Each structure stands twice: as C-alpha cells, then as structure tokens.
Amino acid sequence: MEDLLVIENGERVAGTFSETEMAARLKKLRAMMAENDVDAVLFTSMHNIHYFSDFLYCSFGRPYGLAVTQDRATAICANIDYGQPWRRTGDALTYTDWRRDNYVRAVQKLVGGAARIGIEFDHLTIENLDKLRHAMDSSDFVDISKLTMAMRMMKSDEGIALIKGATQI
C-alpha cells in the first residue's frame, strides 16, 4: 500500500456553515499569516481543524492536521477514516500506517518548502514537533495558537445563529 493517498469516497455532505462563511474564515487566516510572515500553517487541534475545515476528527491514537497555505487548505487524515474527511473538507490527504511517520511525510509534502510554519505550541506534542523539525530542518516553526484562538472568539452571524439554535435544544 502507498504511504499517502487521496480518497474521494462517498458523497459530499452539507457543511455546518456556508461556503461563504468557510471562505471568510480562511481569508482572515491567510491575512493573519501574511501579517505575521507565516508561509504555511499546520493545525493539529480539533478546535482549529474543525473551525477552518469543518472536519471534526476522532484521533484513534493517530495525529491529524490541517495544512493551510495562501493557495490551499488540506486535511491530513489517517486511513482509518477512509474518505470521511474528504466528504466534509473537499481537500484531504490520507496517510497509511504501513510505514512509520507517514503523517510527517504528509505534512512535508504539503508545507515542506515553507520558510516559516505556524503551529499550535499548546497542542502539538514534543515528539511530533521534533519529527517535523528533523524532516523540515530549513523551516522555522512559530506559535500561532493565541492568534487563532482570538480569531475563533469573534463570532460571525452564522456562528451566533448556530449557538442560539443549540441553546434552544
């Protein structure tokens, strides 16, 4: 079996938010990246992955990610999900367990050429950070966790409507 796969399995599902809302979130993120001289972002927390891609993962002991550049946003997923992330996000790279550190290979494929990569220091494990630093030794890793947390705190009209609807239940 290959190390990395693109699995387009099943029909796309309706998102939690509109395409306009999701595009606005990525636009704000990309503006923040440009403002802070960050070439790419690797999200690892379910909070940011869900907020910026509408994919909520269950790790099953495996790492997940969302790689964002100025051109693409790609979910990095374990093969155990077999296409479910693609149905939610539209762009997903699946890694297999057939060879150790295929997750790192997926990250390297998507953001390996970036000079500055934003990561969540409050979520990424030291072990995985060390693996990423080794694999992408010419990249500088910077903390973007506080910046993205502040972005998530400001709710859009759609976000407020969802919260109000949830409180009715």
C-alpha positions as CSV (number, residue, x, y, z in Angstrom):
1,M,0.0,0.0,0.0
2,E,1.1,3.5,-0.7
3,D,2.2,5.9,2.1
4,L,-0.1,8.8,1.0
5,L,-3.5,8.6,-0.7
6,V,-6.3,10.9,-1.9
7,I,-9.5,9.1,-1.2
8,E,-12.7,10.5,-2.7
9,N,-15.1,8.2,-1.1
10,G,-18.9,8.8,-0.9
11,E,-21.0,11.9,-1.5
12,R,-20.1,15.3,-0.1
13,V,-22.2,16.3,2.9
14,A,-23.8,19.6,3.7
15,G,-21.4,21.7,5.9
16,T,-22.2,23.1,9.3
17,F,-21.6,26.6,7.8
18,S,-22.0,28.0,4.3
19,E,-19.2,28.0,1.8
20,T,-19.1,31.8,2.1
21,E,-18.5,31.5,5.9
22,M,-15.8,29.0,5.5
23,A,-14.1,31.0,2.8
24,A,-14.2,34.1,5.0
25,R,-12.5,32.2,7.8
26,L,-9.7,31.1,5.6
27,K,-9.4,34.6,4.2
28,K,-8.9,36.0,7.7
29,L,-6.4,33.3,8.5
30,R,-4.4,34.0,5.3
31,A,-4.4,37.7,6.1
32,M,-3.1,36.9,9.6
33,M,-0.4,34.6,8.1
34,A,0.7,37.4,5.7
35,E,0.7,40.0,8.5
36,N,3.0,37.7,10.6
37,D,5.2,36.5,7.8
38,V,4.0,32.9,8.1
39,D,4.2,30.9,4.8
40,A,2.1,27.9,6.0
41,V,0.1,26.8,9.0
42,L,-0.2,23.3,10.4
43,F,-3.2,22.9,12.7
44,T,-3.3,19.8,14.9
45,S,-6.0,20.6,17.4
46,M,-9.6,19.5,16.7
47,H,-10.7,23.1,17.5
48,N,-8.7,24.8,14.7
49,I,-9.1,21.9,12.3
50,H,-12.9,22.0,12.7
51,Y,-13.1,25.8,12.7
52,F,-11.1,26.1,9.4
53,S,-12.2,23.0,7.6
54,D,-15.5,21.7,9.2
55,F,-13.9,18.3,9.8
56,L,-14.1,17.1,13.4
57,Y,-11.8,14.1,13.9
58,C,-11.5,11.3,16.4
59,S,-7.8,10.6,16.6
60,F,-7.9,6.8,17.3
61,G,-4.4,7.4,18.6
62,R,-3.2,8.9,15.3
63,P,-2.2,12.5,14.6
64,Y,-4.4,14.7,12.3
65,G,-3.7,18.0,10.8
66,L,-4.9,20.8,8.5
67,A,-2.2,22.3,6.3
68,V,-3.0,25.8,5.1
69,T,-1.1,27.9,2.6
70,Q,-2.1,31.0,0.7
71,D,-3.4,28.7,-2.1
72,R,-4.7,25.5,-0.3
73,A,-6.2,24.1,2.8
74,T,-5.8,20.3,3.1
75,A,-6.8,18.0,5.9
76,I,-4.2,15.4,6.8
77,C,-6.0,12.2,7.9
78,A,-5.4,8.7,9.0
79,N,-6.6,5.9,6.6
80,I,-9.0,4.7,9.2
81,D,-11.4,7.4,8.2
82,Y,-11.4,6.2,4.6
83,G,-12.7,9.3,2.8
84,Q,-14.9,10.8,5.5
85,P,-12.6,13.9,5.8
86,W,-12.9,14.5,2.0
87,R,-16.7,14.4,2.3
88,R,-16.5,17.3,4.8
89,T,-13.5,19.3,3.7
90,G,-13.1,18.8,0.0
91,D,-9.3,18.6,0.1
92,A,-7.8,15.8,2.1
93,L,-4.5,13.8,2.1
94,T,-4.7,10.4,3.8
95,Y,-1.7,8.7,5.3
96,T,-1.4,5.0,5.9
97,D,0.1,3.1,8.8
98,W,2.2,0.9,6.5
99,R,5.3,2.8,7.2
100,R,6.4,4.7,10.4
101,D,6.0,8.5,10.2
102,N,3.8,8.7,7.2
103,Y,2.0,11.6,8.9
104,V,5.2,13.6,8.8
105,R,5.6,12.7,5.2
106,A,2.1,14.1,4.5
107,V,3.0,17.3,6.3
108,Q,6.3,17.5,4.5
109,K,4.5,17.1,1.1
110,L,2.0,19.9,1.8
111,V,4.2,22.5,3.6
112,G,7.7,21.2,3.4
113,G,9.0,24.1,1.3
114,A,7.8,26.8,3.7
115,A,10.3,29.0,5.5
116,R,8.0,29.8,8.4
117,I,5.4,27.4,9.5
118,G,2.8,28.3,12.1
119,I,1.9,25.6,14.6
120,E,0.0,25.3,17.8
121,F,2.6,25.1,20.5
122,D,-0.2,24.4,23.0
123,H,-1.3,21.2,21.2
124,L,1.5,19.7,19.1
125,T,3.4,17.0,21.1
126,I,7.1,17.5,21.6
127,E,7.7,14.1,19.9
128,N,5.9,15.2,16.7
129,L,7.5,18.7,16.8
130,D,10.9,17.0,16.9
131,K,10.0,14.8,14.0
132,L,8.8,17.8,12.0
133,R,11.9,19.8,12.8
134,H,14.0,16.9,11.7
135,A,12.1,16.4,8.4
136,M,11.9,20.1,7.6
137,D,15.2,21.4,9.1
138,S,15.2,24.5,7.0
139,S,11.8,25.7,8.3
140,D,11.2,27.9,11.3
141,F,8.3,26.8,13.5
142,V,6.4,29.7,15.2
143,D,3.4,29.6,17.6
144,I,0.1,30.8,16.2
145,S,-2.2,29.3,18.9
146,K,-3.0,32.6,20.6
147,L,-3.7,34.4,17.3
148,T,-6.1,31.7,16.0
149,M,-7.8,31.4,19.4
150,A,-8.5,35.1,19.2
151,M,-9.9,34.6,15.7
152,R,-12.3,31.8,16.9
153,M,-13.6,34.0,19.7
154,M,-15.1,36.6,17.3
155,K,-18.3,35.0,16.1
156,S,-19.9,35.6,12.7
157,D,-23.6,36.0,12.2
158,E,-23.7,32.3,11.2
159,G,-21.8,31.3,14.3
160,I,-24.1,33.3,16.5
161,A,-27.2,31.7,14.8
162,L,-25.7,28.2,15.4
163,I,-25.1,28.9,19.1
164,K,-28.6,30.4,19.5
165,G,-30.1,27.3,17.8
166,A,-28.0,25.0,20.0
167,T,-29.2,26.7,23.2
168,Q,-32.8,26.2,22.2
169,I,-32.4,22.4,22.4
